[in-house]
């Protein structure tokens, strides 16, 4: 009887470790897929629209559970770099629920409405890394909500 209990405990431990490894592997695939999708959709050298107040910024991108996805850098209103690595000293951290979240925004006929919907559902969050950047992010969220009414 004692041997059966030990065998069952060992089997349970083995199964648990397989599940944990599978989850870690899948989350790595998910973050890479998100980064690849962003790199496919966003053009380096492309101009940031005039109504977007992020002209000289450094964004790190994460999943909502804080797994790193990558980074985007803009300078003088132009997208300078997109990478699947995070950067030091970001201005903002952008959090996304999953690949579906970003696809819903990029593939929408009305991306501003899609962004606002995903944000209101808690699938997107932007955090400024300083007090002034946090205030700017809050102000921008309000402006995007209002602009979404007319979109």
SULUR-V206068 format. One line per field, one symbol per residue. ss: DSSP state (~ for helix, > for strand, _ for the rest). burial: I if it has 24 or more other ideal C-beta (glycine too) atoms within 12 Angstrom, else O. Layout:
ss->???
burial->???
This chain:
ss->_~~~~~~~~~~~~~~~~~~~~~~~~~~~~~~~~~~~~~~~~_____>__________>>>>>>____>>>>>>>>__>>>>>>________>>>>>__~~~~~~~~____~~~~~~~~~~___>>>>>__~~~~~~~~~~~~~~~~~~~__
burial->OOOOOOOOOOOOOOOOOOOOOOOOOOIOOIIOIIIOIIIOOIOOOOOIOOOOIIOOIIIIIIIIOOIIIIIIIIOOOOIIIIIIOIIOOIIIIIIIIIIOIIOIIIOOOOIIOIIIOIIOOOIIIIIIOOOOIOOIIOOIIOOIOOOOOOO
